[in-house]
Amino acid sequence: MDDVIPFLENVLRGRNVPRERMLEVAHHYELFGGVSPINQQVRDLIEVLRPAMDEAGVDLPIYWGNRNWTPYIPDAIRQMQQDGVRKALALVLSGYSCYSGCRQYRENIADAQSEIVGDTPRIDKIRVFYNHPLFVKANFERLQAAIAQLPAEHRENFHVAYTAHSLPQSMADTSDYVKQLQETARLVSEQAGVSPDRWQLVYQSRSGRPQDPWLEPDILDHLDNLSKEGTQAVVIAPIGFLSDHMEVLFDLDEEAVQKCEELGMAMQRAGTAGTHPDFVAMLVELIQERIDPDQDRRAIGHYGCNHDFCPVNCCPPPRRPTPGAQGSPPSRPNAS
């Protein structure tokens, strides 16, 4: 718990957020012993990615850097520099395009390079993978497993709520975030045989000032509406997240579970891609395609492969609140 406040101060640096609100968010971490699970989840991912790369003949070291907590991005780049690395690929653990999930990480890398003395490696970002067939397959299998856990009487008649982190509408309007999420949800639903009238993309973890428009509907509001329409069972699939970190654990396993209990609605939560073998195999493929120009570049659905190199105007930063206006911190900020 001693690390939670310093971590939240990193997340909220430069934002005009009341300290009382930050302390409220810190309480969520108390429910989990003061430990954000995301660092261990990244360790787990590296542990299975390393042998998968070795088996595929990809002889590259793996470095790891976080934005808001140790190990930090600058520390990872300094280690690369010391090891003599000249070129690197940045695998951002986000499958979708938006400022906070793509461009901001590229800015973080550039800022880190600018503060390090001497030459630093050239670092190119790996493309987003929302429509890669192995990403879709991993999420489909997680959804299937959750459906199988529903009470027998509900396995033929249920609703699927796909969730992703809400964004300010101004950020969503200048990126393909919503379009890409809709495509992932559509592709997963098709593989699972879930008809379009039985699923919806919704959002969670809203933050920011109440007067600013953010992506909706919120998952809890959506559950209320489903109950009013007579839905008796729901599977919540957090396709916008890659691991079961704090926002998934609190927003869905705590708040959404409690809401469904109040509504008398059966609920199962699908797992995230995590360390699913197909997800790990996809990561290896994405690395290989950047090493070997003859490697197949796979994508399914309507939109094809995303670009390797982001255009200058790609995913611009959102409009900042008026100076002096008070906002709210992320309700369940993660440690990525």
N, C-alpha and C positions, 0 to 999 in steps of 0.2 A: 504493500500500500504506500510505502514511502516514495515510490517512483511515480505514482499515478499523477499527482499534482504537477511535478516537473514535466511529465509527458504531455499533459493537457496544456500546460503553458507553451510548450513547443507547437502544439497543434493550433493554438489560438493566437500566437504571436502576430501582432499587427492588426488584430480585430478588437473592436470596442465591445467587449463582452463583460457583463457584470460578474464579479467573482462568485456571487451566490449561485449563479447558474453553473459555473464550472464545478463548484462543490457538489451540486446536485448530480451532475454527470459522474463525478468521481464515485458517488455512492453506488452506481451500477457496477463498478469494478469490485466493490466490497462483496457483492453477491457471488463473485468468482475468486475470492481470496486475494484480490488485488493483482491478479495475473491476467494480462492480455494473452490470449492463446496464439496470436498470429506468429510470433517469433518461432515457437516450437513447430507450428505448422509449416513454416518455411524450411526449418531444419529437416522436417520429415520429407518435404518435397525434394530437397537437395539429396537426401539419403537414397531416394529411389531414382532420381534423375541421373546421378553419377554412374551407376552401373548400366543404366539404359544407354547412356552416351557411349560408354566403353564398348558395349556389345555392338553398337552401330558403327564403331570405328571413329567416333568423334573425339579426338584427343585434344580437348581444351579444358583449361582450369575453370572452376566456378567461383565467382566472387559474389558477395551479397551485401547490399547496402539499403538501409531504410531512410525514409524522409524525416521521421519524427522521433526515432529512438535508436539506440545502439543495436546493431552496428550501422553507423551512418554512411551515407553515400560518399562523402569526402574521404572517409577512412578506407573504404573499399578501393577508391581510385588511387589513393596514396600507396596502398599495397600493390596494386597493379603496376604502378610506376616503379616501385622498388623491385618488382619481379621482372622488369624489363618488357612488360606488355606494351605493344605498339598499337594494336587494334583490338576492339572488343565489341561484342553484341550485347545490347541491353534488352533483357527480357523483363518487361514491365508486367507485373501480375495483375493485369486488367485486360479483359477480352474485348473491350468496347471503346469507341472513339468519343472523347469529350475532353474539355480542358483539364479537369482534375485527374482523369484516367490516362491521359497521354501527354499532351503538351506540357503540363506542369512538371511531369517527371523529366522531360527533356530539358526544361528550364533548370530543374534541380541539378541535373548532371552538368549543364553548362556553368552554373554558378559554382559548383564544386571545383570544376576544372580551373575556373578563373582565380580561385583562392589558393591554389596549390602552386608552389614555386617549381619552375622547370617544366619540361615537356610532359604532357599527359597523354594517355592513349586517345586515339580517335574512337568514339563510341557511337555506333549506329543502332537504332531501335528496331527490334523485330516487329513485324506487322501485327495488327490486331487479328483475332482468330475466332470471332463470334460465329462464323459460318464454316469453320473447318469441320469436315465430317467426323473426326475423332472427338472433337469437343462436343458436338451434337450427340454423338453416341454415348459419351460418358454421362452427359446430363439425362439422356433418355433412360439409361440403365439405373441411374439414381432415382428417377421418377418411377420407373417400374417397381423398384424395391419398395418405395413408399406406398404405392397403390396396393401392393401385396399385403401390407400391414394394416390396411383398413379392415374394419369388421366385415365379415363375409357379406352381410346384407347390403353393403354400400359399394362393393367393388365394381358394380356395373352402372352405378349412377352417382357420380361425384363431379365436383368442379375442381379445376386446377388454377391456382393463383400463382403466376410467375412473378417473383419480386426482384426489384433492383433498387439501388440507392437512388433516392430522389435527388434532383438537381434544381438549381434556380432555372426558371423558364428561360431566362436570358442566355444561360449556358447551353441549355438543350437546343435552343433555336439556332445556334451557330455550330452545331455538330450533328453527326449521324447517330447519336446515342440511342434515341428512341427507335429509329428505323432499324438499327442493328439488333436491339433487344427484341423487337417485334419479330424479326426474322428468326432469331434463335428459338424463341417461343413457338413460332409456327413450325419450324423444322422438327423440334422435339415432339410437338403435339402430333404431327403427321406420323412420325415413327411409332408413337405410343397409341395411335388410333383414337386420339381425343379430338372430337369434332370442334370446329371453330366456335360453336355456341356454348361450349363447355370449358373454355379457358379464357383468361384475361391477364394482361400485363398490368401490374400495380406496383406501388412504390413504398419504400419504408425509410426510416432514419432521417426524416426531414430535419433540416436545421435552418439557421438564418432568421431574419426578422419576420415576424408574423405578417407584416403588410406586404412582403415581397412574394410574388407568385412562384411556386415550386411545382414540379411535376406531381400530378395526382391521377387516380385516387390513392390515398393511403391504405395500406393493407387492413388496418383495423376498421376503417370506414367501409371498405369493400366487404369485409366479413359481416358487418351489420346489414349491408344491402343484400347479400346472399341469403342471410337468415330471413329477411322480410319477404324474399322471393320464394321461400320454401326449401332452399337447399339444405340438405341434412349432412353432407360430408364434403370435405375439402382437402385437397393436397396442396401444400404450399411448397413451391420449388424456387429457391433463391438463385436463379440462373445468372443474376448480375454479380454474384460473389464467387470467388474461387476457393474459399476455405470457410470453415465454420468458425469465423472469428467473432469478436464481441457483438457486432451489430446483428449477426445472425442469431447468436445465442440469446441475447437479451430481447431484441425486437420480436423474434419468432418463437423461440423456445420458452420465453417467459410471457411476454405481452400477448402474442397471438394465441398461445395455448390457453391463457386465462380468458381471453375474449371468447374463444370457442366453447370453453366450459360454461361460461355465463349464458351463451346462446343455445346450449344443448346440441352443438354441432360436432360430429366426429371430425378429427383432424389428424393428418400425418404430415410431417415435414420431410421433404426429400433432402438428401445430402448434397453438398456442393461437389464440384469436380475433384478437389482435394488431391489425393495421390492415386486416383483411379488410373489403372494401367493404360487406358486409351488416352487419357489426358497427358500422361507422361510421354507416351509414344508420340503424341502430337508435338510436344515441346521439342523433342529430338528432331522431328521432321522440319519444324520451323528453323532450327539451327542449321540443319543440313542444306536447306534450300538457299540459305544466304552464303554458305561456303561454296556450294556447287551450283553454278548457273543452269546446269542441265537437270537438276533435281526437279521433279514434278511439284507444282504449286497447287495444292488442293483447296477447293472451296465448293460448297454446294448451295443451292437455292438461287435467289434472284440476282445477286449482286457481284458474284465473282470475288477474286482475291483483292484484299485491300492493298494500298500502296506500301512500298518499303520505306520511302523517304517522304516525310510529310511536307506538303506545300507550305510556303511562308505564311499563308493566311489560314492554315488548318487549325480548327478548334481554338479560336481566340479566347483570351480570358474574359470572364463575365464582367459586366458593369459593376463597379464597386459601390457600396452604400454611401449615401451622403455623409461627409465627415461630421462626426458628432452624434450620428444616429446609432442607437444601441441595437446590437444583434444578439443572437443566441448561438452558442457553440454547437457543433455537431452533437446530436443527442447520444450517439454511441460511436465516437470517433475511433478509428482503428489505428494500429501502430505501423502501418505500411509506409 
